[in-house]
Amino acid sequence: MIRLLIWLLIAYIGYRVVKALMAPKPPVPAAPARNSEETVQDPVCGTYVAKADAIVGRLDGERHYFCSMTCLEKFREQLDHTTPPH
Ligand SMILES: [Zn+2]
């Protein structure tokens, strides 16, 4: 009896799988265009990062975008070396 139930279950699952494969796929709604997502270039390593994910550093009165804190620190160091001593 249990064997019969298992076979019925397997048949049912098989039927569902076949039906799912045969059924036409519903149209996938197009993902909303992410036009607002700006990318910025890391001036240190040249990597493009999404503005939302970028690390913003206000250096030398300007906003700079970096992929990581490491790059921000590097940029800051470079800035320190290039600025003439007062
Ligand atoms: Zn970087």
PDB file of the backbone (N, CA, C, O) and the ligand in Angstrom, with CONECT records:
HET     ZN  A 101       1
ATOM      1  N   MET A   1       0.842  -1.211   0.000  1.00  0.00           N
ATOM      2  CA  MET A   1       0.000   0.000   0.000  1.00  0.00           C
ATOM      3  C   MET A   1       0.870   1.251   0.000  1.00  0.00           C
ATOM      4  O   MET A   1       0.650   2.173  -0.785  1.00  0.00           O
ATOM      5  N   ILE A   2       1.869   1.272   0.898  1.00  0.00           N
ATOM      6  CA  ILE A   2       2.752   2.432   0.974  1.00  0.00           C
ATOM      7  C   ILE A   2       3.504   2.587  -0.342  1.00  0.00           C
ATOM      8  O   ILE A   2       3.688   3.702  -0.830  1.00  0.00           O
ATOM      9  N   ARG A   3       3.939   1.465  -0.915  1.00  0.00           N
ATOM     10  CA  ARG A   3       4.640   1.495  -2.207  1.00  0.00           C
ATOM     11  C   ARG A   3       3.784   2.164  -3.277  1.00  0.00           C
ATOM     12  O   ARG A   3       4.280   2.940  -4.093  1.00  0.00           O
ATOM     13  N   LEU A   4       2.518   1.855  -3.258  1.00  0.00           N
ATOM     14  CA  LEU A   4       1.598   2.438  -4.236  1.00  0.00           C
ATOM     15  C   LEU A   4       1.515   3.952  -4.051  1.00  0.00           C
ATOM     16  O   LEU A   4       1.519   4.716  -5.016  1.00  0.00           O
ATOM     17  N   LEU A   5       1.439   4.360  -2.788  1.00  0.00           N
ATOM     18  CA  LEU A   5       1.366   5.791  -2.485  1.00  0.00           C
ATOM     19  C   LEU A   5       2.628   6.508  -2.976  1.00  0.00           C
ATOM     20  O   LEU A   5       2.558   7.601  -3.539  1.00  0.00           O
ATOM     21  N   ILE A   6       3.786   5.868  -2.751  1.00  0.00           N
ATOM     22  CA  ILE A   6       5.052   6.469  -3.191  1.00  0.00           C
ATOM     23  C   ILE A   6       5.055   6.609  -4.711  1.00  0.00           C
ATOM     24  O   ILE A   6       5.453   7.640  -5.253  1.00  0.00           O
ATOM     25  N   TRP A   7       4.595   5.536  -5.396  1.00  0.00           N
ATOM     26  CA  TRP A   7       4.547   5.596  -6.864  1.00  0.00           C
ATOM     27  C   TRP A   7       3.598   6.685  -7.355  1.00  0.00           C
ATOM     28  O   TRP A   7       3.874   7.369  -8.341  1.00  0.00           O
ATOM     29  N   LEU A   8       2.487   6.834  -6.658  1.00  0.00           N
ATOM     30  CA  LEU A   8       1.525   7.878  -7.023  1.00  0.00           C
ATOM     31  C   LEU A   8       2.158   9.258  -6.852  1.00  0.00           C
ATOM     32  O   LEU A   8       1.995  10.152  -7.681  1.00  0.00           O
ATOM     33  N   LEU A   9       2.886   9.394  -5.739  1.00  0.00           N
ATOM     34  CA  LEU A   9       3.552  10.650  -5.442  1.00  0.00           C
ATOM     35  C   LEU A   9       4.582  10.977  -6.528  1.00  0.00           C
ATOM     36  O   LEU A   9       4.660  12.102  -7.021  1.00  0.00           O
ATOM     37  N   ILE A  10       5.373   9.953  -6.883  1.00  0.00           N
ATOM     38  CA  ILE A  10       6.393  10.147  -7.918  1.00  0.00           C
ATOM     39  C   ILE A  10       5.727  10.517  -9.241  1.00  0.00           C
ATOM     40  O   ILE A  10       6.190  11.410  -9.952  1.00  0.00           O
ATOM     41  N   ALA A  11       4.645   9.826  -9.562  1.00  0.00           N
ATOM     42  CA  ALA A  11       3.922  10.109 -10.811  1.00  0.00           C
ATOM     43  C   ALA A  11       3.380  11.530 -10.793  1.00  0.00           C
ATOM     44  O   ALA A  11       3.437  12.242 -11.796  1.00  0.00           O
ATOM     45  N   TYR A  12       2.857  11.932  -9.648  1.00  0.00           N
ATOM     46  CA  TYR A  12       2.301  13.282  -9.530  1.00  0.00           C
ATOM     47  C   TYR A  12       3.396  14.333  -9.706  1.00  0.00           C
ATOM     48  O   TYR A  12       3.213  15.319 -10.422  1.00  0.00           O
ATOM     49  N   ILE A  13       4.540  14.113  -9.045  1.00  0.00           N
ATOM     50  CA  ILE A  13       5.665  15.056  -9.157  1.00  0.00           C
ATOM     51  C   ILE A  13       6.135  15.122 -10.605  1.00  0.00           C
ATOM     52  O   ILE A  13       6.383  16.198 -11.151  1.00  0.00           O
ATOM     53  N   GLY A  14       6.251  13.922 -11.224  1.00  0.00           N
ATOM     54  CA  GLY A  14       6.666  13.864 -12.626  1.00  0.00           C
ATOM     55  C   GLY A  14       5.705  14.624 -13.519  1.00  0.00           C
ATOM     56  O   GLY A  14       6.116  15.331 -14.439  1.00  0.00           O
ATOM     57  N   TYR A  15       4.425  14.471 -13.237  1.00  0.00           N
ATOM     58  CA  TYR A  15       3.393  15.162 -14.013  1.00  0.00           C
ATOM     59  C   TYR A  15       3.551  16.671 -13.860  1.00  0.00           C
ATOM     60  O   TYR A  15       3.461  17.415 -14.837  1.00  0.00           O
ATOM     61  N   ARG A  16       3.789  17.121 -12.611  1.00  0.00           N
ATOM     62  CA  ARG A  16       3.936  18.552 -12.346  1.00  0.00           C
ATOM     63  C   ARG A  16       5.161  19.115 -13.065  1.00  0.00           C
ATOM     64  O   ARG A  16       5.126  20.209 -13.629  1.00  0.00           O
ATOM     65  N   VAL A  17       6.259  18.326 -13.029  1.00  0.00           N
ATOM     66  CA  VAL A  17       7.502  18.773 -13.664  1.00  0.00           C
ATOM     67  C   VAL A  17       7.300  18.908 -15.169  1.00  0.00           C
ATOM     68  O   VAL A  17       7.685  19.908 -15.774  1.00  0.00           O
ATOM     69  N   VAL A  18       6.685  17.875 -15.766  1.00  0.00           N
ATOM     70  CA  VAL A  18       6.448  17.895 -17.217  1.00  0.00           C
ATOM     71  C   VAL A  18       5.540  19.068 -17.574  1.00  0.00           C
ATOM     72  O   VAL A  18       5.782  19.777 -18.550  1.00  0.00           O
ATOM     73  N   LYS A  19       4.490  19.267 -16.772  1.00  0.00           N
ATOM     74  CA  LYS A  19       3.551  20.360 -17.030  1.00  0.00           C
ATOM     75  C   LYS A  19       4.263  21.712 -16.952  1.00  0.00           C
ATOM     76  O   LYS A  19       4.033  22.603 -17.769  1.00  0.00           O
ATOM     77  N   ALA A  20       5.139  21.839 -15.938  1.00  0.00           N
ATOM     78  CA  ALA A  20       5.875  23.092 -15.768  1.00  0.00           C
ATOM     79  C   ALA A  20       6.799  23.333 -16.962  1.00  0.00           C
ATOM     80  O   ALA A  20       6.975  24.468 -17.405  1.00  0.00           O
ATOM     81  N   LEU A  21       7.385  22.249 -17.475  1.00  0.00           N
ATOM     82  CA  LEU A  21       8.306  22.386 -18.607  1.00  0.00           C
ATOM     83  C   LEU A  21       7.555  22.702 -19.894  1.00  0.00           C
ATOM     84  O   LEU A  21       8.043  23.445 -20.745  1.00  0.00           O
ATOM     85  N   MET A  22       6.354  22.124 -20.026  1.00  0.00           N
ATOM     86  CA  MET A  22       5.578  22.310 -21.248  1.00  0.00           C
ATOM     87  C   MET A  22       4.903  23.681 -21.283  1.00  0.00           C
ATOM     88  O   MET A  22       4.727  24.273 -22.348  1.00  0.00           O
ATOM     89  N   ALA A  23       4.529  24.172 -20.105  1.00  0.00           N
ATOM     90  CA  ALA A  23       3.783  25.429 -20.040  1.00  0.00           C
ATOM     91  C   ALA A  23       4.627  26.578 -20.578  1.00  0.00           C
ATOM     92  O   ALA A  23       5.821  26.675 -20.295  1.00  0.00           O
ATOM     93  N   PRO A  24       3.982  27.449 -21.360  1.00  0.00           N
ATOM     94  CA  PRO A  24       4.736  28.613 -21.835  1.00  0.00           C
ATOM     95  C   PRO A  24       5.094  29.519 -20.676  1.00  0.00           C
ATOM     96  O   PRO A  24       4.295  29.764 -19.772  1.00  0.00           O
ATOM     97  N   LYS A  25       6.309  30.004 -20.733  1.00  0.00           N
ATOM     98  CA  LYS A  25       6.772  30.835 -19.626  1.00  0.00           C
ATOM     99  C   LYS A  25       6.052  32.189 -19.635  1.00  0.00           C
ATOM    100  O   LYS A  25       5.941  32.836 -20.676  1.00  0.00           O
ATOM    101  N   PRO A  26       5.574  32.598 -18.483  1.00  0.00           N
ATOM    102  CA  PRO A  26       4.936  33.917 -18.439  1.00  0.00           C
ATOM    103  C   PRO A  26       5.965  35.007 -18.736  1.00  0.00           C
ATOM    104  O   PRO A  26       7.128  34.900 -18.348  1.00  0.00           O
ATOM    105  N   PRO A  27       5.528  36.037 -19.417  1.00  0.00           N
ATOM    106  CA  PRO A  27       6.508  37.084 -19.744  1.00  0.00           C
ATOM    107  C   PRO A  27       7.110  37.700 -18.491  1.00  0.00           C
ATOM    108  O   PRO A  27       6.397  38.107 -17.573  1.00  0.00           O
ATOM    109  N   VAL A  28       8.410  37.758 -18.472  1.00  0.00           N
ATOM    110  CA  VAL A  28       9.109  38.315 -17.308  1.00  0.00           C
ATOM    111  C   VAL A  28       9.046  39.841 -17.406  1.00  0.00           C
ATOM    112  O   VAL A  28       9.492  40.424 -18.394  1.00  0.00           O
ATOM    113  N   PRO A  29       8.500  40.467 -16.397  1.00  0.00           N
ATOM    114  CA  PRO A  29       8.455  41.934 -16.465  1.00  0.00           C
ATOM    115  C   PRO A  29       9.862  42.516 -16.515  1.00  0.00           C
ATOM    116  O   PRO A  29      10.755  42.106 -15.774  1.00  0.00           O
ATOM    117  N   ALA A  30      10.025  43.462 -17.392  1.00  0.00           N
ATOM    118  CA  ALA A  30      11.340  44.066 -17.556  1.00  0.00           C
ATOM    119  C   ALA A  30      11.760  44.764 -16.270  1.00  0.00           C
ATOM    120  O   ALA A  30      10.981  45.462 -15.622  1.00  0.00           O
ATOM    121  N   ALA A  31      13.006  44.548 -15.937  1.00  0.00           N
ATOM    122  CA  ALA A  31      13.529  45.191 -14.732  1.00  0.00           C
ATOM    123  C   ALA A  31      13.519  46.707 -14.922  1.00  0.00           C
ATOM    124  O   ALA A  31      13.854  47.210 -15.994  1.00  0.00           O
ATOM    125  N   PRO A  32      13.139  47.414 -13.889  1.00  0.00           N
ATOM    126  CA  PRO A  32      13.117  48.877 -14.036  1.00  0.00           C
ATOM    127  C   PRO A  32      14.504  49.417 -14.379  1.00  0.00           C
ATOM    128  O   PRO A  32      15.511  49.043 -13.778  1.00  0.00           O
ATOM    129  N   ALA A  33      14.514  50.291 -15.347  1.00  0.00           N
ATOM    130  CA  ALA A  33      15.788  50.857 -15.793  1.00  0.00           C
ATOM    131  C   ALA A  33      16.430  51.643 -14.658  1.00  0.00           C
ATOM    132  O   ALA A  33      15.809  52.485 -14.009  1.00  0.00           O
ATOM    133  N   ARG A  34      17.678  51.332 -14.457  1.00  0.00           N
ATOM    134  CA  ARG A  34      18.387  52.018 -13.368  1.00  0.00           C
ATOM    135  C   ARG A  34      19.244  53.130 -13.953  1.00  0.00           C
ATOM    136  O   ARG A  34      20.472  53.130 -13.863  1.00  0.00           O
ATOM    137  N   ASN A  35      18.537  54.075 -14.556  1.00  0.00           N
ATOM    138  CA  ASN A  35      19.250  55.183 -15.185  1.00  0.00           C
ATOM    139  C   ASN A  35      19.902  56.099 -14.150  1.00  0.00           C
ATOM    140  O   ASN A  35      20.893  56.782 -14.409  1.00  0.00           O
ATOM    141  N   SER A  36      19.294  56.075 -12.966  1.00  0.00           N
ATOM    142  CA  SER A  36      19.783  56.991 -11.944  1.00  0.00           C
ATOM    143  C   SER A  36      21.131  56.542 -11.377  1.00  0.00           C
ATOM    144  O   SER A  36      21.835  57.309 -10.719  1.00  0.00           O
ATOM    145  N   GLU A  37      21.472  55.271 -11.652  1.00  0.00           N
ATOM    146  CA  GLU A  37      22.708  54.748 -11.070  1.00  0.00           C
ATOM    147  C   GLU A  37      23.923  55.275 -11.827  1.00  0.00           C
ATOM    148  O   GLU A  37      24.237  54.821 -12.928  1.00  0.00           O
ATOM    149  N   GLU A  38      24.563  56.195 -11.244  1.00  0.00           N
ATOM    150  CA  GLU A  38      25.758  56.778 -11.850  1.00  0.00           C
ATOM    151  C   GLU A  38      26.986  55.988 -11.437  1.00  0.00           C
ATOM    152  O   GLU A  38      27.053  55.434 -10.339  1.00  0.00           O
ATOM    153  N   THR A  39      27.945  55.950 -12.331  1.00  0.00           N
ATOM    154  CA  THR A  39      29.208  55.334 -11.965  1.00  0.00           C
ATOM    155  C   THR A  39      30.289  56.410 -11.936  1.00  0.00           C
ATOM    156  O   THR A  39      30.284  57.362 -12.716  1.00  0.00           O
ATOM    157  N   VAL A  40      31.185  56.217 -11.028  1.00  0.00           N
ATOM    158  CA  VAL A  40      32.290  57.153 -10.875  1.00  0.00           C
ATOM    159  C   VAL A  40      33.600  56.376 -10.933  1.00  0.00           C
ATOM    160  O   VAL A  40      33.660  55.201 -10.572  1.00  0.00           O
ATOM    161  N   GLN A  41      34.631  57.044 -11.388  1.00  0.00           N
ATOM    162  CA  GLN A  41      35.913  56.361 -11.500  1.00  0.00           C
ATOM    163  C   GLN A  41      36.799  56.689 -10.311  1.00  0.00           C
ATOM    164  O   GLN A  41      36.981  57.845  -9.929  1.00  0.00           O
ATOM    165  N   ASP A  42      37.331  55.637  -9.755  1.00  0.00           N
ATOM    166  CA  ASP A  42      38.291  55.763  -8.663  1.00  0.00           C
ATOM    167  C   ASP A  42      39.579  56.345  -9.253  1.00  0.00           C
ATOM    168  O   ASP A  42      40.169  55.732 -10.142  1.00  0.00           O
ATOM    169  N   PRO A  43      40.027  57.506  -8.781  1.00  0.00           N
ATOM    170  CA  PRO A  43      41.224  58.112  -9.374  1.00  0.00           C
ATOM    171  C   PRO A  43      42.512  57.363  -9.051  1.00  0.00           C
ATOM    172  O   PRO A  43      43.532  57.575  -9.706  1.00  0.00           O
ATOM    173  N   VAL A  44      42.474  56.498  -8.056  1.00  0.00           N
ATOM    174  CA  VAL A  44      43.687  55.780  -7.643  1.00  0.00           C
ATOM    175  C   VAL A  44      43.899  54.519  -8.468  1.00  0.00           C
ATOM    176  O   VAL A  44      44.950  54.347  -9.085  1.00  0.00           O
ATOM    177  N   CYS A  45      42.900  53.633  -8.483  1.00  0.00           N
ATOM    178  CA  CYS A  45      43.075  52.361  -9.185  1.00  0.00           C
ATOM    179  C   CYS A  45      42.313  52.307 -10.497  1.00  0.00           C
ATOM    180  O   CYS A  45      42.466  51.347 -11.252  1.00  0.00           O
ATOM    181  N   GLY A  46      41.491  53.320 -10.792  1.00  0.00           N
ATOM    182  CA  GLY A  46      40.799  53.378 -12.071  1.00  0.00           C
ATOM    183  C   GLY A  46      39.551  52.528 -12.151  1.00  0.00           C
ATOM    184  O   GLY A  46      38.975  52.378 -13.228  1.00  0.00           O
ATOM    185  N   THR A  47      39.120  51.966 -11.027  1.00  0.00           N
ATOM    186  CA  THR A  47      37.928  51.125 -11.011  1.00  0.00           C
ATOM    187  C   THR A  47      36.679  51.994 -11.080  1.00  0.00           C
ATOM    188  O   THR A  47      36.600  53.054 -10.459  1.00  0.00           O
ATOM    189  N   TYR A  48      35.699  51.515 -11.855  1.00  0.00           N
ATOM    190  CA  TYR A  48      34.415  52.199 -11.898  1.00  0.00           C
ATOM    191  C   TYR A  48      33.523  51.633 -10.809  1.00  0.00           C
ATOM    192  O   TYR A  48      33.338  50.420 -10.722  1.00  0.00           O
ATOM    193  N   VAL A  49      32.980  52.492  -9.994  1.00  0.00           N
ATOM    194  CA  VAL A  49      32.100  52.067  -8.910  1.00  0.00           C
ATOM    195  C   VAL A  49      30.798  52.853  -8.991  1.00  0.00           C
ATOM    196  O   VAL A  49      30.768  54.005  -9.426  1.00  0.00           O
ATOM    197  N   ALA A  50      29.715  52.192  -8.557  1.00  0.00           N
ATOM    198  CA  ALA A  50      28.429  52.878  -8.492  1.00  0.00           C
ATOM    199  C   ALA A  50      28.540  53.974  -7.436  1.00  0.00           C
ATOM    200  O   ALA A  50      29.086  53.780  -6.350  1.00  0.00           O
ATOM    201  N   LYS A  51      27.997  55.130  -7.803  1.00  0.00           N
ATOM    202  CA  LYS A  51      28.120  56.287  -6.907  1.00  0.00           C
ATOM    203  C   LYS A  51      27.566  55.968  -5.514  1.00  0.00           C
ATOM    204  O   LYS A  51      28.083  56.428  -4.496  1.00  0.00           O
ATOM    205  N   ALA A  52      26.492  55.162  -5.506  1.00  0.00           N
ATOM    206  CA  ALA A  52      25.859  54.811  -4.238  1.00  0.00           C
ATOM    207  C   ALA A  52      26.773  53.951  -3.368  1.00  0.00           C
ATOM    208  O   ALA A  52      26.709  54.012  -2.141  1.00  0.00           O
ATOM    209  N   ASP A  53      27.623  53.152  -4.009  1.00  0.00           N
ATOM    210  CA  ASP A  53      28.503  52.247  -3.270  1.00  0.00           C
ATOM    211  C   ASP A  53      29.876  52.856  -3.008  1.00  0.00           C
ATOM    212  O   ASP A  53      30.649  52.335  -2.204  1.00  0.00           O
ATOM    213  N   ALA A  54      30.173  53.950  -3.685  1.00  0.00           N
ATOM    214  CA  ALA A  54      31.508  54.520  -3.586  1.00  0.00           C
ATOM    215  C   ALA A  54      31.739  55.176  -2.236  1.00  0.00           C
ATOM    216  O   ALA A  54      30.811  55.612  -1.555  1.00  0.00           O
ATOM    217  N   ILE A  55      32.999  55.229  -1.883  1.00  0.00           N
ATOM    218  CA  ILE A  55      33.389  55.912  -0.647  1.00  0.00           C
ATOM    219  C   ILE A  55      33.733  57.344  -1.027  1.00  0.00           C
ATOM    220  O   ILE A  55      34.608  57.589  -1.858  1.00  0.00           O
ATOM    221  N   VAL A  56      33.041  58.272  -0.413  1.00  0.00           N
ATOM    222  CA  VAL A  56      33.212  59.671  -0.764  1.00  0.00           C
ATOM    223  C   VAL A  56      34.223  60.301   0.178  1.00  0.00           C
ATOM    224  O   VAL A  56      34.113  60.214   1.401  1.00  0.00           O
ATOM    225  N   GLY A  57      35.201  60.932  -0.429  1.00  0.00           N
ATOM    226  CA  GLY A  57      36.182  61.631   0.367  1.00  0.00           C
ATOM    227  C   GLY A  57      36.223  63.096  -0.038  1.00  0.00           C
ATOM    228  O   GLY A  57      36.399  63.422  -1.212  1.00  0.00           O
ATOM    229  N   ARG A  58      36.060  63.965   0.933  1.00  0.00           N
ATOM    230  CA  ARG A  58      36.152  65.399   0.633  1.00  0.00           C
ATOM    231  C   ARG A  58      37.602  65.800   0.847  1.00  0.00           C
ATOM    232  O   ARG A  58      38.061  65.994   1.972  1.00  0.00           O
ATOM    233  N   LEU A  59      38.305  65.917  -0.274  1.00  0.00           N
ATOM    234  CA  LEU A  59      39.720  66.236  -0.202  1.00  0.00           C
ATOM    235  C   LEU A  59      40.003  67.464  -1.056  1.00  0.00           C
ATOM    236  O   LEU A  59      39.529  67.576  -2.186  1.00  0.00           O
ATOM    237  N   ASP A  60      40.766  68.362  -0.507  1.00  0.00           N
ATOM    238  CA  ASP A  60      41.170  69.536  -1.255  1.00  0.00           C
ATOM    239  C   ASP A  60      39.946  70.340  -1.722  1.00  0.00           C
ATOM    240  O   ASP A  60      39.969  70.967  -2.781  1.00  0.00           O
ATOM    241  N   GLY A  61      38.885  70.310  -0.916  1.00  0.00           N
ATOM    242  CA  GLY A  61      37.674  71.051  -1.244  1.00  0.00           C
ATOM    243  C   GLY A  61      36.829  70.424  -2.329  1.00  0.00           C
ATOM    244  O   GLY A  61      35.828  71.009  -2.745  1.00  0.00           O
ATOM    245  N   GLU A  62      37.211  69.239  -2.800  1.00  0.00           N
ATOM    246  CA  GLU A  62      36.455  68.549  -3.847  1.00  0.00           C
ATOM    247  C   GLU A  62      36.000  67.198  -3.350  1.00  0.00           C
ATOM    248  O   GLU A  62      36.583  66.602  -2.445  1.00  0.00           O
ATOM    249  N   ARG A  63      34.919  66.733  -3.987  1.00  0.00           N
ATOM    250  CA  ARG A  63      34.427  65.389  -3.641  1.00  0.00           C
ATOM    251  C   ARG A  63      35.072  64.379  -4.571  1.00  0.00           C
ATOM    252  O   ARG A  63      35.019  64.515  -5.794  1.00  0.00           O
ATOM    253  N   HIS A  64      35.665  63.388  -3.989  1.00  0.00           N
ATOM    254  CA  HIS A  64      36.280  62.313  -4.764  1.00  0.00           C
ATOM    255  C   HIS A  64      35.645  60.995  -4.354  1.00  0.00           C
ATOM    256  O   HIS A  64      35.287  60.784  -3.195  1.00  0.00           O
ATOM    257  N   TYR A  65      35.518  60.112  -5.341  1.00  0.00           N
ATOM    258  CA  TYR A  65      34.877  58.822  -5.092  1.00  0.00           C
ATOM    259  C   TYR A  65      35.891  57.705  -5.225  1.00  0.00           C
ATOM    260  O   TYR A  65      36.684  57.671  -6.165  1.00  0.00           O
ATOM    261  N   PHE A  66      35.852  56.792  -4.268  1.00  0.00           N
ATOM    262  CA  PHE A  66      36.817  55.697  -4.231  1.00  0.00           C
ATOM    263  C   PHE A  66      36.109  54.367  -4.067  1.00  0.00           C
ATOM    264  O   PHE A  66      34.992  54.291  -3.555  1.00  0.00           O
ATOM    265  N   CYS A  67      36.801  53.300  -4.525  1.00  0.00           N
ATOM    266  CA  CYS A  67      36.214  51.963  -4.417  1.00  0.00           C
ATOM    267  C   CYS A  67      36.369  51.433  -2.998  1.00  0.00           C
ATOM    268  O   CYS A  67      35.568  50.616  -2.545  1.00  0.00           O
ATOM    269  N   SER A  68      37.389  51.893  -2.304  1.00  0.00           N
ATOM    270  CA  SER A  68      37.624  51.399  -0.946  1.00  0.00           C
ATOM    271  C   SER A  68      38.348  52.458  -0.127  1.00  0.00           C
ATOM    272  O   SER A  68      38.854  53.447  -0.657  1.00  0.00           O
ATOM    273  N   MET A  69      38.382  52.227   1.158  1.00  0.00           N
ATOM    274  CA  MET A  69      39.076  53.138   2.069  1.00  0.00           C
ATOM    275  C   MET A  69      40.574  53.158   1.764  1.00  0.00           C
ATOM    276  O   MET A  69      41.242  54.178   1.933  1.00  0.00           O
ATOM    277  N   THR A  70      41.093  51.999   1.306  1.00  0.00           N
ATOM    278  CA  THR A  70      42.510  51.906   0.975  1.00  0.00           C
ATOM    279  C   THR A  70      42.870  52.933  -0.098  1.00  0.00           C
ATOM    280  O   THR A  70      43.882  53.627  -0.001  1.00  0.00           O
ATOM    281  N   CYS A  71      42.017  53.014  -1.124  1.00  0.00           N
ATOM    282  CA  CYS A  71      42.270  53.947  -2.211  1.00  0.00           C
ATOM    283  C   CYS A  71      42.152  55.396  -1.717  1.00  0.00           C
ATOM    284  O   CYS A  71      42.917  56.266  -2.132  1.00  0.00           O
ATOM    285  N   LEU A  72      41.202  55.633  -0.845  1.00  0.00           N
ATOM    286  CA  LEU A  72      41.032  56.980  -0.292  1.00  0.00           C
ATOM    287  C   LEU A  72      42.296  57.397   0.451  1.00  0.00           C
ATOM    288  O   LEU A  72      42.789  58.516   0.301  1.00  0.00           O
ATOM    289  N   GLU A  73      42.805  56.471   1.254  1.00  0.00           N
ATOM    290  CA  GLU A  73      44.020  56.756   2.024  1.00  0.00           C
ATOM    291  C   GLU A  73      45.199  57.018   1.093  1.00  0.00           C
ATOM    292  O   GLU A  73      46.002  57.922   1.329  1.00  0.00           O
ATOM    293  N   LYS A  74      45.295  56.211   0.025  1.00  0.00           N
ATOM    294  CA  LYS A  74      46.381  56.376  -0.941  1.00  0.00           C
ATOM    295  C   LYS A  74      46.299  57.746  -1.589  1.00  0.00           C
ATOM    296  O   LYS A  74      47.300  58.446  -1.739  1.00  0.00           O
ATOM    297  N   PHE A  75      45.076  58.112  -1.971  1.00  0.00           N
ATOM    298  CA  PHE A  75      44.865  59.397  -2.631  1.00  0.00           C
ATOM    299  C   PHE A  75      45.258  60.535  -1.691  1.00  0.00           C
ATOM    300  O   PHE A  75      45.901  61.503  -2.097  1.00  0.00           O
ATOM    301  N   ARG A  76      44.861  60.397  -0.433  1.00  0.00           N
ATOM    302  CA  ARG A  76      45.161  61.411   0.576  1.00  0.00           C
ATOM    303  C   ARG A  76      46.680  61.548   0.746  1.00  0.00           C
ATOM    304  O   ARG A  76      47.210  62.653   0.868  1.00  0.00           O
ATOM    305  N   GLU A  77      47.359  60.407   0.751  1.00  0.00           N
ATOM    306  CA  GLU A  77      48.825  60.412   0.875  1.00  0.00           C
ATOM    307  C   GLU A  77      49.459  61.141  -0.298  1.00  0.00           C
ATOM    308  O   GLU A  77      50.340  61.983  -0.128  1.00  0.00           O
ATOM    309  N   GLN A  78      48.983  60.793  -1.508  1.00  0.00           N
ATOM    310  CA  GLN A  78      49.507  61.440  -2.723  1.00  0.00           C
ATOM    311  C   GLN A  78      49.316  62.945  -2.645  1.00  0.00           C
ATOM    312  O   GLN A  78      50.190  63.728  -3.019  1.00  0.00           O
ATOM    313  N   LEU A  79      48.142  63.326  -2.144  1.00  0.00           N
ATOM    314  CA  LEU A  79      47.805  64.735  -2.036  1.00  0.00           C
ATOM    315  C   LEU A  79      48.762  65.442  -1.082  1.00  0.00           C
ATOM    316  O   LEU A  79      49.198  66.566  -1.329  1.00  0.00           O
ATOM    317  N   ASP A  80      49.073  64.761  -0.001  1.00  0.00           N
ATOM    318  CA  ASP A  80      49.991  65.313   1.003  1.00  0.00           C
ATOM    319  C   ASP A  80      51.381  65.518   0.416  1.00  0.00           C
ATOM    320  O   ASP A  80      52.074  66.484   0.737  1.00  0.00           O
ATOM    321  N   HIS A  81      51.775  64.580  -0.460  1.00  0.00           N
ATOM    322  CA  HIS A  81      53.111  64.671  -1.054  1.00  0.00           C
ATOM    323  C   HIS A  81      53.186  65.763  -2.102  1.00  0.00           C
ATOM    324  O   HIS A  81      54.220  66.410  -2.270  1.00  0.00           O
ATOM    325  N   THR A  82      52.077  65.963  -2.807  1.00  0.00           N
ATOM    326  CA  THR A  82      52.105  66.923  -3.910  1.00  0.00           C
ATOM    327  C   THR A  82      51.904  68.365  -3.451  1.00  0.00           C
ATOM    328  O   THR A  82      52.348  69.302  -4.114  1.00  0.00           O
ATOM    329  N   THR A  83      51.224  68.537  -2.301  1.00  0.00           N
ATOM    330  CA  THR A  83      50.982  69.911  -1.843  1.00  0.00           C
ATOM    331  C   THR A  83      52.294  70.490  -1.297  1.00  0.00           C
ATOM    332  O   THR A  83      52.964  69.864  -0.477  1.00  0.00           O
ATOM    333  N   PRO A  84      52.638  71.660  -1.751  1.00  0.00           N
ATOM    334  CA  PRO A  84      53.896  72.255  -1.268  1.00  0.00           C
ATOM    335  C   PRO A  84      53.818  72.617   0.201  1.00  0.00           C
ATOM    336  O   PRO A  84      52.761  73.019   0.687  1.00  0.00           O
ATOM    337  N   PRO A  85      54.923  72.479   0.912  1.00  0.00           N
ATOM    338  CA  PRO A  85      54.896  72.808   2.353  1.00  0.00           C
ATOM    339  C   PRO A  85      54.714  74.301   2.561  1.00  0.00           C
ATOM    340  O   PRO A  85      55.228  75.120   1.799  1.00  0.00           O
ATOM    341  N   HIS A  86      53.976  74.636   3.603  1.00  0.00           N
ATOM    342  CA  HIS A  86      53.709  76.036   3.863  1.00  0.00           C
ATOM    343  C   HIS A  86      54.830  76.693   4.657  1.00  0.00           C
ATOM    344  O   HIS A  86      54.756  77.884   4.961  1.00  0.00           O
TER     345      HIS A  86
HETATM  346 ZN    ZN A 101      40.251  51.802  -5.871  1.00  0.00          ZN2+
END
